[in-house]
Structure formats: structure tokens, C-alpha cells
Amino acid sequence: MNGFNFYEKFSKNFREHPYLTRTLIVCAVSGGGGGLVAYSEGNLLSGSKVDKLPEAGKPKKKVVVLGTGWAGISFLKNLKNPSYDVQVISPRNYFAFTPLLPSVTVGTVEARSVVEPVRNIVKKKENINFWEAECFKIDAENKKVYCRSVTNEKEEFVVDYDYLVVAMGARVNTFNTPGVEENCLYLKEVEDAKKIRRAVIDCFEKASLPNMSDEERKRILQFVVVGGGPTGVEFAAELHDFVSEDLVKLYPSVKDLVKISLLEATDHILNMFDKRITTFAEEKFHRDGIDLKTGSMVVKVTDKEISTKEIKTGNTSTIPYGLAVWSTGIATRPVVTDFMKQVGQANRRVLATDEWLRVEGTNSIYALGDCATINQRKVMEDISSIFKKADQDNSGTLTVKEAQAALKDICARYPQVELYLKTKNLKSFVDLLKQSKGDVKESSEFNIEEFKSALSQVDSQMKNLPATAQVAAQQGTYLADCFNRMDECEKKPEGPLRFRESGRHRFRPFRYKHLGQFAPLGGEQTAAQLPGDWISIGHSAQWLWYSVYASKQVSWRTRSLVVSDWMRRFIFGRDSSQI
């Protein structure tokens, strides 16, 4: 009985004080180095400053958050100001660690290990509530969102808001290819990964039946992945490992019939990575026997065949398949498309926001993550206003000293200026002027035409941010920080100068900081591309991947589950059941 009481007390403390688990996780990740990454990440997530309590009698602003993906959850975790009444609305009541979905498809990691219930994440924040429902209409004019219950479609309700945060993510882009929706599986949600896992095992079980012809067996065991981006490449690698390390032992009679094909419309896979990584990945896939078809565009999908067209030659061919996974990009959700029409963005492919993540054409609606993109303002659109603001003595000309004084605000408002200086190895604005005008001294003056000439090329550095979890998480953290200090920055703005108006912007614009990216290639080998053009490929990068992905889990519960799944796989192999 004493032993039972001890166990009960220990379990209670273990759940209520998750920091007690940290030593276990730190030791488990990679024997030291990886643990330090996990520990430091945990401290960063919990060390944010909390604002003061709201004034007595002051009504709380209503904030509605649509979505519980990377952007939405990052916003909720970092929102520390209790002066908001927050309502979270999403058709799923959990957050999913999507980078590990390819691992879920083959049983390397279990589905429940990569999800955390939303209510667990916000349970200590009394001003945040969650409703499991789907938003089907946004009324920007009247500040209302129309929602429908997930469990009962006839149950509809309306929610008012003062601020709306749209973080609904995106849907799979089929490019209107005939047959894709009916015959292909996607890899976007946890349910998708579970479907793929069952389908893979189904293919092997069907191929093992005694009444199957060899030709039919060969077709059923042909796995086709469409899309050579990170998700498609990682899934193909995980599937190859699953087949070669686990399934060939369980299905020896059909092991020689298995074939994995990866189709990519462009000339290379992993186009967003360094060329060294792309080359290594392609060579490794060829060595592993994965049939890599680049420059091959899918034009039609039936229940048994995929029709492709070679981009260069225009030749068409068909590939028989037993399982096809479509992973070619993202598209806007219908509710967001309808909202874009309301705010005058009907001609755009994705919702546009300003540099503060506020939807263009609105004052109180913000959009984060895959459902939106930042429409960075061009320098040349505001060049006259910039010149006038920098010309402090209203002389009609700028001295180098005046230009240098305004450079900090210019770079803060237009990040492409700073990026252009770095790209051209220019240390200051003086170097930029020298490039266009020749010899320049601090006392030199120049007119607006010369100013335009100096900045004429900077807008060429503008690029859209990638639709990744890393971008969405940073946007959520940034917006939460803005909400935390809304009143403070209203009184003391900290942003750059308003070049078209007087005063300063309340906040500094959002700036994405790229922390690197990984491409798991199977066989315990990963390619890592980190800041500073640092490239690592092989087993060492795989252990770095383990460490970082463990540290980035949203809770210590999921960290322990993911690490234990990895350990289980090393010892017992992957589970091949259809559960």
C-alpha cells in the first residue's frame, strides 16, 4: 500500500510539474549535445515577459483565433497579456507537429506522439477558450465570424470580435489535375498520414494473396510520390527504409516486386536547398533504387495508372500504381478565398498582409502562416516621400549625412535595402551612392533623381517567404509580442518612421530569421542547411535532426513520446499493423 501511495504521488508531481522530466529527455536525445539544444529551447518557450493585469473595470478586447496550426498555437503560447478575451476556433482540437508526418506514415513515430490537445496548451490561461468548430464565413464589415459545429453540421453560431487572427493554413493544391482528388492520398494532416500507413500495409497484404497474378502484384506494389519538395522526398525516403528494413522480412514472397517512384515537374528535387544537397539527394535515391523522374508533369490520374508528360519533349507515358501520394504545394481554402473578395483581393492567389501581418484593406484582422503572404512595399513606390522625410532642412537636396541618418529607418521599413547592401558587399549608404554616382564625400549633395538612381535596383531583392512551419511559428510569436505590448507601444511607438505620414509606426515590422532546414534522406542520413552557408550531410546531421525536432515539440509530453518512439524503432523496428 505504501508503494502504491508513493507511485500515486510521484505520478501526480510528474504531470503537474513537467520540468521534472527534462533531465530524462536531455539525457535521451543524443547523449549530451542534443540534450543541450532541447533544454535551451524549453527555457526559451517559457521565459517570456508577462504584462501587467488590466485596469479594473476596463472591458477586455475580444480576440478570435481561427486555426490551431503552427501560427495559431505559437500566438496562443506567447500571448501573455491577460487584458484580452481570446476565443480559439478550429475543426481539430489539437496541434500537430507536421514535420514528423512522413515518419507517422510508416510507424517510425506514432500519430499520438506528434499531437498535443489545444486545451492542454491553454489550460493555464484563464482568458483563452476553445471551441471545436469550423469557420465557413468571415464578415469583415460587421466584425463577425460564422461557424459550424464539427460534430453537428446543423449547429451554427456567430462570434463577434475586436481583433481577428486568421491562421487557418492551406489546402493541398491539385492544379485541377483530373483524377487526383478521387485517387491520390495527401500528406497534410495527421489523418492523412494514418490513411497512408494503412494503405501501404493493405498493398502488401493484397499482393500476398494466392489468387493474384504477377502483373497485378507488381502494380499493387508500385508506390508513386508526386512532388519533389521536402515532404515528398522525406516520405519517399521513409517508405524505402520501411520496406527495406521491415516489410521485406514480413513479406519475403513479394519483396522483389516493390518499386518506389518520385515524380517532379522541375529539373531537380529539393529546389529550395543548396545545390550540393540536391545533388547528394538525387545520387542517394539512385543508389537506393528509388526511380526518380524529374521534368515529368502529371496530367491525369486514374484508379490504376498515372499519366505523365515530359516537359522538354512533350512525350506522354503511363505508370501503373498501387498507392499514389500527392505532395505538390498548397492552395487557398474556400473561406479565405471568399474573404479575399470582401477586402478587394479577389485577383490574388493568397491573402496579402502588410509588414505587420495585418490584412491589407482592414484595420483589425491579421493573417499568419500558409494562408497569407506579406506584400512587402516597394522602395520606388515611396521614393519621393522617403526623400522628403530625409531632407531635414527642406533644401531640395540630400547630403550624405542626412541620407545616413535616415538609413536605419529606411532599412527597418524596407528590408530589401539592407539585403541589397549585403548582397553587393556594400557597408553603408555612401558605398551605394559611390556605385551609382562615383566619388562621394560626406558633404556631397544629390537630388531626387540621383537618389532614385542609387535605390533603383534594391526592389529586385524582394522575395516571398516560404510556406513553412518555421515562418508560421515566428509570425505567431511576433504577433503575440505585439498584442502583449499594444498599449505600451501606442504611447511610445518603437517602429520606423512613417514616410507618407507623420510620426512612427507602433511596432517594428515582422522580420523572418531563417534558422536552417533539414532534408531527411533515409538510411539514417540527413542533409542540413544552416545559416552561414553551413552544409552538413550524413549521420551527424541525422543526430542533429533528432535533437532539434525533439526540442521543437510543443510540450514535454510529446518530447518524451517522440524520443521513446525513436528508441523503440531502433530496438524493435517499425510496427506493421494496420491500427
C-alpha positions as CSV (number, residue, x, y, z in Angstrom):
1,M,0.0,0.0,0.0
2,N,2.9,2.4,0.8
3,G,4.4,1.6,-2.6
4,F,1.1,2.5,-4.3
5,N,0.8,5.8,-2.4
6,F,4.4,6.6,-3.4
7,Y,3.6,5.8,-7.1
8,E,0.4,7.9,-7.0
9,K,2.3,11.0,-5.5
10,F,5.1,10.6,-8.0
11,S,2.7,10.4,-11.0
12,K,0.9,13.5,-9.8
13,N,4.1,15.5,-9.5
14,F,5.3,14.2,-12.8
15,R,2.2,15.5,-14.6
16,E,1.8,18.8,-12.7
17,H,5.5,19.7,-12.8
18,P,6.7,18.8,-16.3
19,Y,10.2,20.3,-15.6
20,L,10.9,17.1,-13.7
21,T,11.0,15.2,-17.0
22,R,13.6,17.4,-18.5
23,T,16.6,15.6,-17.2
24,L,15.2,12.3,-18.7
25,I,14.7,13.9,-22.1
26,V,18.0,15.7,-22.1
27,C,19.9,12.5,-21.5
28,A,17.8,10.5,-24.0
29,V,18.1,12.7,-27.1
30,S,21.8,12.3,-28.1
31,G,23.9,11.6,-25.1
32,G,24.7,15.3,-24.3
33,G,24.9,17.8,-27.2
34,G,21.4,17.3,-28.5
35,G,20.1,17.5,-24.9
36,L,21.5,20.9,-24.5
37,V,19.5,22.1,-27.5
38,A,16.3,20.6,-26.1
39,Y,16.9,22.2,-22.7
40,S,17.7,25.6,-24.0
41,E,14.6,25.5,-26.3
42,G,12.4,24.6,-23.4
43,N,13.7,27.6,-21.4
44,L,13.1,30.0,-24.3
45,L,9.5,28.9,-24.7
46,S,8.7,29.6,-21.0
47,G,10.7,32.7,-20.4
48,S,8.5,35.4,-21.9
49,K,7.7,38.6,-20.0
50,V,4.1,38.9,-18.7
51,D,2.4,42.2,-18.9
52,K,0.6,43.9,-16.0
53,L,-3.0,43.0,-15.2
54,P,-5.7,45.0,-16.9
55,E,-7.1,48.0,-15.2
56,A,-10.2,47.4,-13.0
57,G,-13.4,48.0,-14.9
58,K,-11.7,48.2,-18.3
59,P,-13.5,45.9,-20.8
60,K,-11.5,43.2,-22.4
61,K,-10.9,43.2,-26.2
62,K,-12.3,40.2,-27.9
63,V,-9.7,38.3,-29.9
64,V,-10.8,35.4,-32.2
65,V,-8.1,33.0,-33.4
66,L,-9.0,30.8,-36.4
67,G,-6.8,27.7,-36.6
68,T,-4.6,25.6,-34.3
69,G,-1.6,25.1,-36.5
70,W,1.9,26.4,-36.1
71,A,0.9,30.1,-36.4
72,G,-2.1,29.9,-34.2
73,I,-0.5,27.8,-31.4
74,S,2.6,29.9,-31.4
75,F,0.4,33.0,-31.0
76,L,-1.5,31.5,-28.1
77,K,1.6,30.1,-26.3
78,N,3.3,33.5,-26.4
79,L,0.2,35.7,-25.6
80,K,0.9,36.8,-22.0
81,N,-1.3,39.9,-21.7
82,P,-4.5,38.9,-19.8
83,S,-6.4,42.0,-21.0
84,Y,-7.8,40.1,-24.0
85,D,-10.7,37.7,-24.1
86,V,-9.5,35.1,-26.6
87,Q,-11.6,32.6,-28.4
88,V,-9.9,29.8,-30.4
89,I,-12.0,28.2,-33.2
90,S,-10.7,25.2,-35.1
91,P,-12.2,22.0,-36.6
92,R,-9.4,20.0,-34.8
93,N,-8.9,20.1,-31.1
94,Y,-5.1,19.5,-31.2
95,F,-1.9,20.9,-32.6
96,A,0.1,18.5,-34.9
97,F,3.9,18.6,-35.3
98,T,3.6,18.4,-39.1
99,P,7.4,17.9,-39.9
100,L,7.1,14.4,-38.5
101,L,4.1,13.3,-40.5
102,P,6.3,11.4,-43.0
103,S,7.6,9.4,-40.0
104,V,4.0,8.7,-38.9
105,T,3.1,7.2,-42.3
106,V,5.5,4.2,-41.7
107,G,5.2,3.8,-38.0
108,T,8.6,5.3,-37.1
109,V,6.6,7.7,-34.9
110,E,3.1,7.1,-33.6
111,A,0.3,9.6,-34.5
112,R,-0.5,10.4,-30.9
113,S,3.2,11.2,-30.2
114,V,3.1,14.3,-32.5
115,V,-0.2,15.8,-31.3
116,E,-1.0,17.9,-28.3
117,P,-4.6,18.8,-27.3
118,V,-5.2,22.5,-27.6
119,R,-6.9,22.5,-24.1
120,N,-3.6,21.2,-22.6
121,I,-1.7,24.1,-24.2
122,V,-4.0,26.8,-23.0
123,K,-5.3,25.3,-19.7
124,K,-3.3,27.7,-17.5
125,K,-4.6,30.8,-19.3
126,E,-8.0,31.7,-18.0
127,N,-8.7,34.2,-20.7
128,I,-8.4,31.7,-23.5
129,N,-11.2,29.3,-24.5
130,F,-11.5,26.8,-27.3
131,W,-14.4,25.7,-29.5
132,E,-14.2,22.8,-31.9
133,A,-15.9,24.2,-34.9
134,E,-15.2,25.2,-38.5
135,C,-15.4,28.8,-39.7
136,F,-17.3,29.0,-43.0
137,K,-17.6,32.8,-43.4
138,I,-15.8,35.9,-42.2
139,D,-17.8,39.2,-42.2
140,A,-15.2,41.8,-42.1
141,E,-17.6,44.8,-42.2
142,N,-19.6,43.8,-39.2
143,K,-16.7,42.1,-37.3
144,K,-18.3,38.6,-37.1
145,V,-17.3,35.1,-38.0
146,Y,-19.8,32.4,-38.8
147,C,-19.0,28.9,-37.5
148,R,-20.4,25.4,-37.8
149,S,-20.0,22.6,-35.3
150,V,-17.8,19.7,-36.3
151,T,-20.0,17.1,-34.7
152,N,-23.3,18.5,-35.9
153,E,-23.3,20.4,-39.2
154,K,-26.7,21.9,-38.5
155,E,-25.4,23.6,-35.4
156,E,-24.2,27.1,-36.5
157,F,-23.3,30.1,-34.4
158,V,-21.8,33.6,-34.8
159,V,-18.9,35.1,-32.9
160,D,-18.1,38.8,-32.6
161,Y,-14.6,40.1,-32.4
162,D,-12.5,43.2,-31.9
163,Y,-9.4,41.5,-33.4
164,L,-9.4,38.5,-35.7
165,V,-6.3,36.3,-36.2
166,V,-6.7,34.1,-39.3
167,A,-4.3,31.2,-39.1
168,M,-6.3,28.6,-41.0
169,G,-3.4,27.2,-43.0
170,A,-4.0,26.0,-46.6
171,R,-5.3,23.0,-48.5
172,V,-3.5,20.7,-51.0
173,N,-3.1,22.2,-54.5
174,T,-4.1,19.7,-57.1
175,F,-3.7,22.2,-60.0
176,N,-7.1,20.8,-61.2
177,T,-5.4,17.7,-62.5
178,P,-8.1,15.2,-63.4
179,G,-8.4,12.2,-61.0
180,V,-6.2,13.5,-58.2
181,E,-8.9,14.1,-55.6
182,E,-10.5,10.7,-56.3
183,N,-7.4,8.5,-56.5
184,C,-4.5,10.1,-54.6
185,L,-3.7,10.4,-50.9
186,Y,-2.3,13.6,-49.4
187,L,0.1,14.2,-46.6
188,K,-1.1,17.4,-44.9
189,E,-2.8,16.2,-41.7
190,V,-2.4,13.5,-39.1
191,E,-5.4,11.7,-40.6
192,D,-3.7,11.7,-44.0
193,A,-0.6,10.0,-42.5
194,K,-2.7,7.4,-40.9
195,K,-4.5,6.7,-44.1
196,I,-1.2,6.3,-46.0
197,R,0.1,3.9,-43.3
198,R,-3.0,1.6,-43.6
199,A,-2.8,1.8,-47.4
200,V,0.8,0.7,-47.5
201,I,0.1,-2.4,-45.5
202,D,-3.0,-3.0,-47.5
203,C,-0.9,-3.1,-50.7
204,F,1.4,-5.7,-49.2
205,E,-1.4,-7.8,-47.9
206,K,-3.3,-7.8,-51.2
207,A,-0.1,-8.7,-53.1
208,S,0.4,-11.7,-50.8
209,L,-3.0,-13.2,-51.7
210,P,-2.7,-16.5,-53.6
211,N,-5.1,-15.7,-56.4
212,M,-3.1,-12.6,-57.6
213,S,-1.3,-12.6,-60.9
214,D,2.4,-11.5,-61.0
215,E,1.4,-8.5,-63.1
216,E,-1.2,-7.4,-60.6
217,R,1.2,-7.9,-57.7
218,K,3.7,-5.7,-59.5
219,R,1.2,-3.0,-60.0
220,I,-0.1,-3.0,-56.4
221,L,3.5,-2.8,-55.1
222,Q,4.3,0.3,-57.2
223,F,4.3,3.3,-54.9
224,V,4.3,6.7,-56.6
225,V,5.1,10.0,-54.9
226,V,4.2,13.2,-56.8
227,G,6.2,16.2,-55.8
228,G,10.0,16.6,-55.1
229,G,9.8,19.1,-52.3
230,P,10.8,18.3,-48.7
231,T,7.6,16.4,-47.8
232,G,7.6,14.2,-50.9
233,V,11.3,13.5,-50.6
234,E,11.2,12.6,-46.9
235,F,8.1,10.4,-47.4
236,A,9.9,8.5,-50.3
237,A,12.9,8.0,-48.1
238,E,10.9,6.9,-45.1
239,L,8.9,4.4,-47.3
240,H,12.1,3.0,-48.7
241,D,13.5,2.4,-45.2
242,F,10.2,0.9,-44.1
243,V,10.2,-1.6,-47.0
244,S,13.9,-2.5,-47.0
245,E,14.3,-2.7,-43.2
246,D,11.0,-4.1,-42.0
247,L,8.5,-5.3,-44.6
248,V,10.8,-7.4,-46.7
249,K,11.2,-9.7,-43.7
250,L,7.5,-10.0,-43.2
251,Y,6.6,-10.4,-46.9
252,P,9.5,-12.3,-48.4
253,S,7.5,-13.6,-51.4
254,V,6.9,-10.2,-52.8
255,K,10.0,-8.2,-51.8
256,D,11.5,-8.2,-55.3
257,L,8.3,-6.6,-56.9
258,V,8.4,-3.4,-54.8
259,K,9.1,-0.2,-56.7
260,I,9.1,3.4,-55.4
261,S,8.9,6.3,-57.9
262,L,9.3,10.0,-57.3
263,L,7.9,12.4,-59.9
264,E,9.0,16.1,-60.0
265,A,7.9,18.6,-62.7
266,T,11.1,20.7,-62.5
267,D,14.7,19.6,-63.3
268,H,15.7,18.8,-59.7
269,I,14.2,17.8,-56.4
270,L,14.6,20.0,-53.3
271,N,14.9,23.1,-55.3
272,M,14.9,25.3,-52.2
273,F,18.1,23.7,-50.9
274,D,21.7,24.2,-51.8
275,K,22.8,22.5,-55.0
276,R,25.2,20.3,-53.0
277,I,22.2,18.9,-51.1
278,T,20.1,18.4,-54.2
279,T,22.9,16.5,-56.0
280,F,23.6,14.3,-53.0
281,A,19.9,13.5,-52.6
282,E,19.4,12.6,-56.2
283,E,22.5,10.4,-56.2
284,K,21.4,8.6,-53.0
285,F,18.0,7.9,-54.4
286,H,19.5,6.4,-57.5
287,R,21.7,4.2,-55.3
288,D,18.8,3.1,-53.2
289,G,16.8,2.1,-56.2
290,I,14.2,4.8,-56.0
291,D,13.0,5.7,-59.5
292,L,13.5,9.4,-59.8
293,K,11.7,11.1,-62.7
294,T,12.4,14.8,-63.0
295,G,10.9,17.1,-65.6
296,S,7.9,14.9,-65.5
297,M,4.4,16.5,-65.0
298,V,1.3,14.5,-64.0
299,V,-1.6,15.2,-66.4
300,K,-4.1,12.6,-65.4
301,V,-4.7,10.0,-62.6
302,T,-7.0,7.0,-62.9
303,D,-7.6,4.3,-60.3
304,K,-4.7,2.2,-61.6
305,E,-2.5,4.5,-63.7
306,I,-0.8,7.9,-63.7
307,S,-0.3,9.7,-67.0
308,T,2.7,12.0,-67.2
309,K,4.2,14.3,-69.8
310,E,7.9,15.1,-70.2
311,I,8.4,18.9,-70.0
312,K,11.2,19.0,-72.5
313,T,10.0,16.6,-75.2
314,G,6.2,16.6,-74.7
315,N,6.2,12.8,-74.7
316,T,3.5,11.1,-72.6
317,S,3.7,7.9,-70.7
318,T,1.7,6.0,-68.1
319,I,2.8,4.5,-64.7
320,P,0.8,1.7,-63.1
321,Y,0.5,2.1,-59.3
322,G,-1.0,0.7,-56.2
323,L,-0.6,3.8,-54.0
324,A,-0.1,7.4,-55.1
325,V,0.7,10.2,-52.7
326,W,0.2,13.8,-53.9
327,S,2.6,16.4,-52.4
328,T,2.9,19.3,-54.8
329,G,2.1,22.5,-52.9
330,I,-0.7,24.4,-51.3
331,A,-3.8,26.4,-52.3
332,T,-6.1,28.8,-50.5
333,R,-9.1,27.5,-48.6
334,P,-12.6,28.5,-49.9
335,V,-13.5,30.5,-46.8
336,V,-10.3,32.6,-47.2
337,T,-11.0,33.0,-51.0
338,D,-14.4,34.4,-50.1
339,F,-12.9,36.7,-47.5
340,M,-10.4,38.0,-50.1
341,K,-13.2,39.1,-52.3
342,Q,-14.7,41.1,-49.5
343,V,-11.4,43.1,-48.9
344,G,-10.6,43.7,-52.5
345,Q,-8.1,40.9,-53.0
346,A,-10.1,38.8,-55.5
347,N,-7.3,38.8,-58.1
348,R,-4.7,37.4,-55.7
349,R,-3.7,33.8,-55.2
350,V,-3.2,34.1,-51.5
351,L,-4.2,36.6,-48.8
352,A,-2.0,39.7,-48.7
353,T,-0.9,41.4,-45.4
354,D,1.4,44.3,-44.7
355,E,4.7,44.0,-42.9
356,W,2.9,44.0,-39.5
357,L,0.8,40.9,-40.6
358,R,-2.4,43.0,-40.9
359,V,-4.6,42.1,-43.8
360,E,-4.5,44.8,-46.4
361,G,-7.8,46.7,-46.6
362,T,-8.6,46.0,-42.9
363,N,-7.7,47.6,-39.6
364,S,-8.2,44.7,-37.1
365,I,-7.7,41.5,-39.0
366,Y,-4.3,39.7,-39.0
367,A,-3.3,36.7,-41.1
368,L,-0.4,34.3,-40.4
369,G,1.1,31.1,-41.8
370,D,0.3,29.3,-45.0
371,C,-3.0,31.2,-45.7
372,A,-1.2,34.6,-46.2
373,T,1.8,36.3,-47.6
374,I,3.5,39.6,-46.7
375,N,3.1,42.1,-49.5
376,Q,6.3,44.0,-48.9
377,R,6.1,47.6,-50.0
378,K,8.5,48.7,-52.8
379,V,11.0,51.4,-52.1
380,M,10.3,53.0,-55.5
381,E,6.6,53.4,-54.6
382,D,7.6,55.7,-51.7
383,I,10.8,57.2,-53.1
384,S,9.5,60.8,-53.1
385,S,8.2,60.6,-49.6
386,I,11.5,59.0,-48.4
387,F,13.5,61.8,-50.0
388,K,11.3,64.5,-48.5
389,K,11.4,62.9,-45.0
390,A,15.2,62.6,-45.1
391,D,15.7,66.1,-46.3
392,Q,15.5,67.6,-42.9
393,D,16.4,71.2,-43.9
394,N,14.0,71.2,-46.8
395,S,16.8,72.3,-49.2
396,G,15.6,70.1,-52.0
397,T,18.8,68.1,-51.9
398,L,20.2,65.5,-49.6
399,T,23.6,65.4,-48.1
400,V,25.3,62.1,-47.4
401,K,25.0,62.8,-43.7
402,E,21.2,63.2,-44.0
403,A,20.9,60.1,-46.0
404,Q,22.9,58.1,-43.5
405,A,20.7,59.4,-40.6
406,A,17.6,58.1,-42.4
407,L,19.2,54.8,-43.4
408,K,18.2,52.9,-40.2
409,D,14.5,53.8,-40.6
410,I,14.7,53.0,-44.4
411,C,16.2,49.6,-43.7
412,A,13.7,48.8,-41.0
413,R,10.7,49.8,-43.2
414,Y,12.2,48.3,-46.4
415,P,14.3,45.2,-45.6
416,Q,15.3,44.8,-49.3
417,V,17.6,47.8,-48.9
418,E,19.7,46.1,-46.2
419,L,19.6,42.8,-48.2
420,Y,20.8,44.6,-51.3
421,L,23.7,46.2,-49.4
422,K,24.7,42.8,-48.1
423,T,24.4,41.1,-51.5
424,K,26.6,43.7,-53.1
425,N,29.0,43.8,-50.2
426,L,28.3,47.5,-49.6
427,K,29.0,48.6,-46.0
428,S,27.0,51.8,-46.0
429,F,24.8,54.2,-48.0
430,V,27.9,56.0,-49.0
431,D,29.1,52.9,-50.9
432,L,25.7,52.7,-52.6
433,L,26.0,56.3,-53.8
434,K,29.5,55.7,-55.0
435,Q,28.3,52.8,-57.0
436,S,25.8,55.0,-58.9
437,K,27.5,58.5,-58.8
438,G,31.2,57.9,-58.4
439,D,33.4,59.6,-55.8
440,V,31.3,60.8,-52.9
441,K,32.2,62.7,-49.7
442,E,30.1,63.3,-46.6
443,S,29.4,66.9,-47.6
444,S,28.3,65.9,-51.1
445,E,24.7,66.6,-52.1
446,F,22.5,64.9,-54.5
447,N,19.0,65.5,-55.9
448,I,16.0,63.2,-56.0
449,E,16.8,61.8,-59.4
450,E,20.3,60.7,-58.2
451,F,18.6,59.3,-55.1
452,K,16.2,57.3,-57.2
453,S,19.2,56.0,-59.3
454,A,21.0,54.8,-56.2
455,L,18.0,52.9,-55.0
456,S,16.6,51.8,-58.4
457,Q,17.8,48.1,-58.0
458,V,17.0,47.4,-54.4
459,D,13.5,46.1,-55.0
460,S,14.9,43.2,-57.0
461,Q,15.9,41.6,-53.7
462,M,12.2,41.2,-52.7
463,K,11.1,37.6,-52.1
464,N,8.1,35.9,-50.7
465,L,8.6,33.9,-47.5
466,P,8.3,30.1,-47.9
467,A,5.2,28.4,-46.6
468,T,6.9,26.5,-43.8
469,A,6.3,25.8,-40.1
470,Q,9.3,27.9,-39.2
471,V,7.9,31.0,-40.8
472,A,4.4,30.4,-39.3
473,A,5.8,29.9,-35.8
474,Q,7.9,33.1,-35.9
475,Q,4.9,35.1,-37.2
476,G,2.8,33.8,-34.3
477,T,5.4,34.8,-31.8
478,Y,5.8,38.2,-33.3
479,L,2.1,39.0,-33.3
480,A,1.7,37.8,-29.7
481,D,4.5,40.2,-28.7
482,C,2.7,43.0,-30.5
483,F,-0.5,42.2,-28.6
484,N,1.3,41.9,-25.3
485,R,2.7,45.5,-25.7
486,M,-0.2,47.1,-27.7
487,D,-1.0,49.8,-25.1
488,E,2.7,50.5,-24.3
489,C,3.6,50.9,-28.0
490,E,0.6,53.0,-28.6
491,K,2.0,55.6,-26.2
492,K,5.7,55.1,-27.2
493,P,5.9,53.8,-30.8
494,E,9.1,51.8,-31.5
495,G,8.7,51.2,-35.2
496,P,10.3,53.1,-38.1
497,L,9.3,56.5,-39.4
498,R,6.1,56.8,-41.3
499,F,7.4,58.2,-44.6
500,R,4.0,59.0,-46.0
501,E,2.6,60.4,-42.7
502,S,3.8,61.9,-39.5
503,G,5.2,60.0,-36.5
504,R,6.3,56.4,-36.2
505,H,4.8,53.0,-36.6
506,R,3.8,51.4,-33.4
507,F,5.9,48.2,-33.9
508,R,8.9,47.2,-35.9
509,P,7.8,45.2,-39.0
510,F,8.0,41.4,-38.9
511,R,11.4,40.0,-39.9
512,Y,11.8,36.4,-40.6
513,K,15.0,34.8,-39.3
514,H,16.0,31.7,-41.1
515,L,17.3,29.1,-38.7
516,G,18.1,26.4,-41.2
517,Q,16.3,23.5,-42.7
518,F,16.6,19.7,-42.9
519,A,16.0,17.1,-45.5
520,P,16.0,13.5,-44.1
521,L,17.1,11.2,-46.9
522,G,16.7,7.8,-45.3
523,G,19.3,5.3,-44.1
524,E,19.9,7.4,-41.0
525,Q,21.3,10.2,-43.3
526,T,20.0,13.8,-43.3
527,A,21.1,16.9,-45.2
528,A,21.2,20.1,-43.1
529,Q,21.5,23.6,-44.4
530,L,22.1,26.1,-41.6
531,P,22.7,29.8,-41.6
532,G,26.1,31.0,-42.8
533,D,26.0,28.6,-45.8
534,W,26.9,25.7,-43.5
535,I,26.1,22.4,-45.1
536,S,26.2,19.0,-43.3
537,I,25.2,15.7,-44.9
538,G,25.2,12.3,-43.3
539,H,24.8,10.6,-40.0
540,S,26.0,13.5,-37.9
541,A,23.3,15.7,-39.4
542,Q,20.7,12.9,-38.6
543,W,21.6,13.2,-34.9
544,L,21.3,17.0,-35.1
545,W,17.8,16.4,-36.7
546,Y,16.8,14.2,-33.8
547,S,17.9,16.8,-31.3
548,V,16.3,19.8,-33.0
549,Y,13.0,18.0,-33.7
550,A,12.8,16.7,-30.1
551,S,13.4,20.2,-28.8
552,K,10.8,21.8,-31.0
553,Q,8.0,19.7,-29.7
554,V,5.2,21.8,-28.2
555,S,5.3,20.0,-24.8
556,W,7.5,17.8,-22.7
557,R,4.8,15.1,-23.0
558,T,5.3,14.9,-26.8
559,R,9.0,15.2,-26.5
560,S,9.1,12.1,-24.3
561,L,6.7,10.2,-26.6
562,V,8.7,11.0,-29.8
563,V,12.0,10.1,-28.2
564,S,10.6,6.8,-26.9
565,D,9.2,6.1,-30.4
566,W,12.6,6.6,-31.9
567,M,14.2,4.3,-29.3
568,R,11.5,1.7,-29.8
569,R,12.1,1.7,-33.6
570,F,15.9,1.2,-33.1
571,I,15.2,-1.8,-30.8
572,F,12.1,-3.5,-32.3
573,G,11.7,-2.0,-35.8
574,R,8.6,-0.3,-37.1
575,D,5.1,-1.6,-36.4
576,S,3.4,-3.0,-39.4
577,S,-0.1,-3.4,-38.0
578,Q,-3.0,-1.5,-39.6
579,I,-4.2,0.2,-36.4
